[in-house]
Amino acid sequence: MRGLPLETASTGADLQYPSELRYEPRVISGFRPAQEPHLGLHFGVLQHIVSEQNRHPGGNYCLIADWHATTMWFGRANMQEATLTTAAALLALGVNPYKTLLFAQSHVTGLGDMAWLLSCMTPESLLLRNPVPPSSALNKNNIGAILYPVLMAADVLSLRGTKIVIPRHQILNSRKVRQIGRAANRMLESQLFPIPTVVVRGDAVPGVDGANMDAERQNHIPMFLNPRELRQRIQLIQTDLRGIKEPKNPETCTVFRLYSLIASPERVKEMRERYLTGNVGYEVAKAELATAIAEYYSEARERFEDRKNRPDDLRDVLRKGAQVVSKEVRATLALVREKLGLAL
């Protein structure tokens, strides 16, 4: 079985269970389905995954969190399109399915069972303390938003993840995952689940309104727009009223902050000097940002369009990933069931 921990113990059946004593390095990350992949998707977590996927061959798991997304919005066609679009973007931006298992959360057999069992081991007070449901879920008033950390824990603990890579806004949920892992180990009277370390990657990427970029806020900048559409979106970035020749503060300007993510250090230094000396207006800065984004993603855009035009290949990648992950989840689930007296 791919990626099993360093020790296994036979149960007398064909299935082997993960060891409770030693843990293989396993890195877990996830992304919500997005109909328009944007800059916030790339910078931070995804860059870390791509740069680190060679360090733990066979131990990298990247899920598309379509179950989590159901707490926010519904629609069969939208969900399917967003899932495939996100898969195409992840692959275009460097996720290698031979080094990082890419799969859709809802395709994994046994994950829902694990979430239910973990919910029975999770203190109610933990979920009701400082709940952080996704922004759109605030208006849904659904129990799924409250149980969000339990499903996140199932994502991680069922694969016995030793490290989770998250954006900054998931820090509180990641702490709850660790607490759920400890609670489950106490109830099971074992050390079945490693308590994962948390790696926070990426500062908030600003959207056109200066707030954290989020498609739910409609302030995002899709990275794969054609040049004309990209320029139009960049024009929506809010700036202050300083004139062309007035000095400007690059640290508080969304245009410059985005430019500093994309452009080379030399070009960023030059742009900073132009800001400070009043040698650039916001319209010119926006035009140069649009050009920099188009150049930065030119090759990835081609790969993205190629992937999107082959949806059956995307489904195949996700299906193969889910098949491997399902075997591993079922192995962990079987051991939990045995410890709870549910295995007959």
C-alpha positions in Angstrom: 0.0 0.0 0.0 1.4 3.4 -1.0 2.8 5.6 1.7 2.1 3.4 4.7 3.8 4.3 7.9 7.2 2.7 8.7 5.7 -0.2 10.7 2.6 -2.2 10.0 0.9 -4.9 12.0 -1.0 -7.8 10.5 -4.6 -8.4 11.8 -4.8 -11.9 10.2 -6.7 -10.5 7.2 -5.3 -9.2 4.0 -5.6 -5.6 5.2 -2.7 -4.1 7.1 -3.2 -1.3 9.6 -0.9 1.6 10.2 1.5 1.4 13.2 0.6 3.3 16.3 4.2 4.0 17.2 6.0 5.5 14.3 4.8 8.0 11.7 6.0 8.5 8.1 6.2 12.2 7.1 3.0 13.1 5.5 2.2 16.6 4.3 -1.5 17.6 3.9 -2.9 20.6 2.1 -6.2 21.6 0.6 -7.9 24.2 -1.6 -11.5 25.1 -2.0 -12.9 24.7 -5.5 -12.6 27.9 -7.5 -14.3 28.8 -10.8 -11.7 31.5 -11.2 -8.3 30.6 -9.8 -6.7 33.8 -8.5 -3.4 35.1 -7.1 -4.4 34.3 -3.6 -4.5 30.6 -4.5 -1.0 30.6 -5.8 1.1 32.6 -3.4 1.8 31.0 0.0 0.4 27.4 0.3 0.6 26.3 -3.3 4.1 27.7 -3.8 5.2 25.8 -0.7 3.7 22.6 -1.9 5.4 22.8 -5.3 8.8 23.7 -3.8 8.6 20.9 -1.1 7.0 18.0 -3.0 10.4 16.5 -3.7 11.3 16.3 0.0 8.7 13.7 0.9 8.2 11.5 -2.1 5.0 9.5 -1.6 3.9 11.6 1.4 2.3 14.7 -0.2 -1.5 15.0 -0.3 -3.3 17.8 -1.9 -7.1 17.8 -1.7 -9.8 19.8 -3.5 -12.2 20.5 -0.6 -15.5 20.2 -2.4 -17.2 18.9 0.8 -16.1 22.0 2.7 -17.4 24.1 -0.2 -20.9 22.8 0.3 -21.2 24.9 3.5 -21.0 28.0 1.2 -22.7 27.4 -2.1 -24.5 24.7 -4.0 -25.1 23.7 -7.6 -24.1 20.6 -9.4 -22.7 22.2 -12.6 -20.9 24.9 -10.6 -19.3 22.5 -8.3 -18.1 20.2 -11.0 -16.7 23.0 -13.1 -15.0 24.6 -10.1 -13.4 21.3 -9.1 -12.0 20.6 -12.5 -10.9 24.2 -12.9 -9.0 24.0 -9.6 -7.4 20.7 -10.6 -6.3 22.2 -13.9 -4.8 25.3 -12.1 -3.0 23.2 -9.5 -1.4 21.0 -12.2 -0.6 24.0 -14.4 1.2 25.8 -11.5 3.4 22.8 -10.7 1.7 20.2 -8.7 3.1 16.9 -9.9 0.5 14.0 -9.5 3.4 11.5 -9.4 4.8 13.2 -6.3 1.7 14.8 -4.8 -1.5 12.9 -4.6 -4.2 15.2 -6.0 -7.8 14.2 -5.3 -11.3 15.6 -4.6 -12.4 15.3 -1.0 -15.8 13.9 -1.8 -14.4 11.0 -3.9 -12.6 9.4 -0.9 -14.3 6.4 0.5 -14.5 6.3 4.3 -13.8 10.0 4.9 -17.4 10.7 5.9 -17.3 7.7 8.3 -14.1 9.1 9.9 -15.7 12.5 10.2 -18.7 11.1 12.1 -16.5 9.0 14.4 -14.3 12.0 15.2 -17.4 14.2 15.8 -18.3 11.7 18.5 -14.9 12.2 20.2 -14.9 16.0 19.9 -16.0 18.1 22.8 -19.0 20.3 21.9 -17.3 23.3 23.6 -14.4 23.1 21.2 -16.7 23.6 18.1 -18.7 26.4 19.7 -15.7 28.3 21.0 -14.7 31.0 18.4 -16.3 29.3 15.4 -14.8 30.4 12.2 -17.1 29.3 9.4 -16.4 30.5 5.8 -17.7 34.0 5.1 -20.7 32.9 3.0 -21.7 30.2 5.5 -22.5 32.9 8.0 -25.7 33.4 6.0 -26.4 29.7 5.5 -26.8 29.0 9.3 -26.0 25.3 8.6 -24.5 22.8 11.1 -21.9 21.9 8.5 -20.2 25.3 9.0 -19.9 24.5 12.8 -18.6 21.0 12.0 -16.0 22.4 9.5 -13.1 21.7 11.9 -14.2 18.1 12.4 -14.2 17.4 8.6 -10.8 19.2 8.4 -9.6 16.9 11.1 -10.8 13.8 9.2 -8.9 15.0 6.1 -5.7 15.1 8.2 -6.1 12.4 10.8 -7.5 9.7 8.4 -4.2 10.0 6.5 -2.3 10.3 9.7 -0.8 13.6 8.5 2.3 14.8 10.3 2.2 18.3 8.8 -0.5 20.5 7.5 0.2 23.5 5.3 -2.4 26.3 5.7 -3.0 29.9 4.8 -3.1 32.4 7.7 -6.9 32.5 8.0 -7.0 28.8 8.8 -4.8 29.0 12.0 -7.7 28.7 14.4 -9.2 25.7 12.6 -5.8 24.0 12.5 -5.5 24.3 16.2 -8.9 22.6 16.6 -7.6 19.8 14.3 -4.8 19.2 16.8 -7.1 19.3 19.7 -9.5 16.8 18.1 -6.5 14.5 17.4 -5.6 14.6 21.1 -9.2 14.0 22.2 -9.4 11.0 19.8 -6.2 9.5 21.0 -7.4 9.8 24.6 -10.7 8.1 23.8 -9.0 5.4 21.8 -6.4 5.0 24.5 -3.7 5.0 21.9 -1.3 7.1 19.9 -3.0 6.2 16.6 -3.1 9.8 15.3 0.0 11.9 15.1 -0.6 15.5 16.2 0.4 17.4 13.1 2.6 20.4 13.1 1.2 23.4 11.4 3.0 25.3 8.7 1.5 28.7 7.9 2.6 30.0 4.5 1.9 33.3 2.9 0.8 36.7 4.1 -2.6 37.8 3.0 -2.7 38.6 -0.7 -4.7 41.8 -1.1 -7.7 42.0 -3.4 -8.8 44.9 -5.5 -10.4 46.5 -2.4 -7.3 46.0 -0.2 -8.8 43.3 1.9 -7.6 39.7 1.8 -8.2 38.3 -1.7 -11.2 36.0 -1.7 -13.6 35.0 -4.5 -16.4 35.1 -2.1 -15.8 38.9 -1.6 -15.6 39.3 -5.4 -12.3 41.2 -4.9 -10.1 38.6 -6.5 -7.7 38.8 -9.6 -7.9 35.7 -11.7 -4.4 34.7 -12.8 -5.4 33.2 -16.1 -7.4 36.0 -17.7 -6.5 37.1 -21.2 -4.5 40.4 -21.2 -7.5 42.6 -22.0 -9.6 41.1 -19.2 -6.7 41.3 -16.8 -6.2 45.0 -17.5 -9.8 45.6 -16.8 -9.7 43.7 -13.5 -6.5 45.6 -12.4 -8.2 48.9 -13.1 -10.6 48.0 -10.2 -7.8 48.2 -7.6 -8.6 51.0 -5.2 -5.9 53.7 -4.6 -5.7 57.0 -2.8 -6.0 60.4 -4.5 -2.3 61.3 -4.8 -1.5 62.9 -8.1 1.0 61.6 -10.6 4.0 63.6 -9.4 3.3 63.2 -5.7 5.3 60.8 -3.6 3.4 57.6 -2.7 3.6 55.0 0.0 4.4 51.7 -1.6 3.8 49.7 1.7 0.1 50.7 1.8 -0.6 50.5 -1.9 -2.3 47.4 -3.2 -0.9 47.9 -6.7 2.7 47.9 -5.4 2.1 45.0 -2.9 0.8 42.8 -5.8 3.6 44.0 -8.0 6.2 43.0 -5.4 4.8 39.4 -5.5 5.2 39.1 -9.3 8.0 41.2 -10.5 11.8 40.5 -10.2 13.6 42.1 -7.2 15.3 44.6 -9.6 12.0 45.8 -11.0 10.4 45.9 -7.6 13.3 48.1 -6.3 12.9 50.4 -9.3 9.1 50.7 -8.8 9.6 51.5 -5.1 11.9 54.3 -6.0 9.5 55.7 -8.5 6.7 55.6 -5.8 8.8 57.4 -3.3 10.0 60.1 -5.7 6.7 60.7 -7.4 7.8 59.4 -10.8 4.9 57.2 -11.4 1.1 57.6 -11.4 -1.3 54.9 -10.3 -2.6 54.3 -13.9 0.9 53.6 -15.1 1.6 51.4 -12.1 -1.6 49.4 -12.8 -0.6 48.9 -16.4 2.8 47.7 -15.4 1.2 45.3 -12.9 -1.1 43.9 -15.6 1.9 43.3 -17.9 3.9 41.7 -15.1 1.1 39.3 -14.2 0.5 38.4 -17.9 4.2 37.7 -18.4 4.6 35.8 -15.1 1.7 33.4 -15.9 2.1 33.2 -19.7 3.4 29.6 -19.8 1.2 28.4 -16.9 -1.8 29.9 -18.7 -1.1 27.8 -21.7 -0.8 24.7 -19.5 -4.1 25.6 -17.8 -6.0 26.0 -21.0 -4.6 22.7 -22.3 -5.7 20.9 -19.1 -9.2 22.5 -19.1 -9.7 21.4 -22.7 -9.1 17.8 -21.6 -11.6 17.3 -18.7 -11.5 13.5 -18.9 -7.8 13.6 -18.2 -8.4 15.8 -15.2 -11.1 13.3 -13.9 -8.6 10.5 -14.4 -6.0 12.3 -12.3 -8.5 12.9 -9.5 -9.9 9.4 -9.7 -6.5 7.8 -9.4 -5.6 10.0 -6.5 -8.8 9.2 -4.7 -8.4 5.5 -5.2 -5.0 5.5 -3.5 -6.1 7.8 -0.7 -9.3 5.7 -0.1 -7.2 2.6 0.6 -5.2 4.5 3.2 -8.3 6.1 4.8 -10.0 2.7 5.0 -6.9 1.2 6.7 -7.0 3.9 9.4 -10.8 3.7 9.7 -10.7 -0.1 10.2 -8.3 0.3 13.1 -10.5 3.0 14.7 -13.6 0.8 14.2 -11.8 -2.0 15.9 -10.8 0.1 18.9 -14.4 1.3 19.2 -15.8 -2.2 19.1 -17.4 -1.6 15.7 -15.5 -4.3 13.8 -17.3 -7.6 13.8 
